[in-house]
Amino acid sequence: MFDTCIAASYAERMTTLKIDLSDEQAAALKAKAAAQGLSLEEWFRALAEQPGPASFRQSTSEARPIWEIIDENMKGVPLEDLAALPKDGASQIDHYVYGHPYK
């Protein structure tokens, strides 16, 4: 649930986010915030301002076609594993993924 409000101490619009947690989860998060000398709200704001994992950050100047990325990822796959893949994998994807009968 999101509620929009204007906070007096901030010159920007703020959104209130309600997260349902168990008492143990809430206590663990409060403890992490307190260990850094922050309130839970301050801790979440600081967390939200941190950049995401490097694997999700890619500037437009670094963007590569998907086939180059797939090719790079597949370089470490042993040839015997590639040879064991079904030859009709693309045409029979529903069979191999969902167990549907062959078409």
C-alpha positions in Angstrom: 0.0 0.0 0.0 1.4 3.4 -1.0 0.2 6.7 0.4 1.5 10.0 -0.9 2.1 12.8 1.5 4.1 16.0 1.8 6.7 16.0 4.6 7.4 19.3 6.3 11.1 18.6 6.7 11.5 17.7 3.0 10.8 19.9 0.0 9.8 16.9 -2.1 6.8 14.6 -2.3 7.1 11.5 -0.1 5.5 8.1 -0.5 4.6 6.0 2.5 5.2 2.3 2.0 3.6 -0.2 4.3 5.5 -3.5 4.6 4.0 -6.5 6.5 6.8 -8.2 8.5 6.9 -10.7 11.3 7.9 -9.3 14.7 11.3 -11.0 14.4 11.9 -9.5 10.9 11.0 -6.0 12.2 13.2 -6.3 15.2 16.1 -7.5 13.0 15.7 -4.4 10.7 15.4 -2.0 13.7 18.6 -3.5 15.1 20.5 -3.0 11.8 19.3 0.6 11.7 20.2 1.2 15.3 23.7 -0.3 14.8 24.3 2.6 12.3 22.7 5.2 14.7 19.7 5.6 12.4 16.0 5.3 12.8 14.3 2.6 10.7 13.0 5.3 8.3 16.5 6.9 8.0 18.0 3.5 7.4 15.5 2.7 4.6 16.1 6.1 3.0 19.8 5.5 3.0 19.4 2.0 1.6 17.1 3.3 -1.2 19.8 5.8 -2.2 22.5 3.2 -2.7 23.2 2.0 -6.2 21.9 -1.5 -7.1 24.1 -4.5 -7.7 26.7 -4.0 -10.4 25.1 -6.7 -12.5 22.0 -4.5 -12.9 23.9 -1.3 -13.7 24.9 -0.8 -17.3 25.2 2.6 -18.9 24.0 3.1 -22.4 27.6 3.6 -23.6 28.4 0.1 -22.2 25.3 -1.6 -23.7 26.0 -4.7 -25.7 23.7 -6.8 -27.9 22.1 -9.7 -25.9 23.8 -12.3 -28.2 27.2 -11.1 -27.1 26.3 -11.5 -23.5 24.8 -14.9 -24.1 28.0 -15.9 -26.0 30.2 -14.7 -23.1 28.1 -16.6 -20.6 28.2 -19.8 -22.6 32.0 -19.9 -23.0 32.4 -21.8 -19.7 29.9 -24.5 -20.6 31.7 -27.8 -21.4 31.2 -29.2 -24.9 29.8 -32.5 -23.6 27.0 -30.6 -21.8 26.2 -28.7 -25.0 26.2 -32.0 -26.9 23.7 -33.4 -24.4 21.1 -30.7 -25.1 18.1 -31.8 -27.1 18.4 -31.1 -30.9 14.7 -30.1 -31.0 14.8 -28.0 -27.9 13.4 -24.8 -29.5 10.6 -26.5 -31.4 9.6 -28.7 -28.4 10.1 -26.2 -25.7 6.7 -27.0 -24.1 7.7 -30.6 -23.8 11.1 -30.0 -22.2 10.0 -27.2 -19.9 6.4 -28.2 -19.0 6.3 -31.9 -19.8 3.6 -31.5 -22.5 3.4 -34.2 -25.2 5.6 -33.9 -28.3 3.9 -32.0 -31.1 
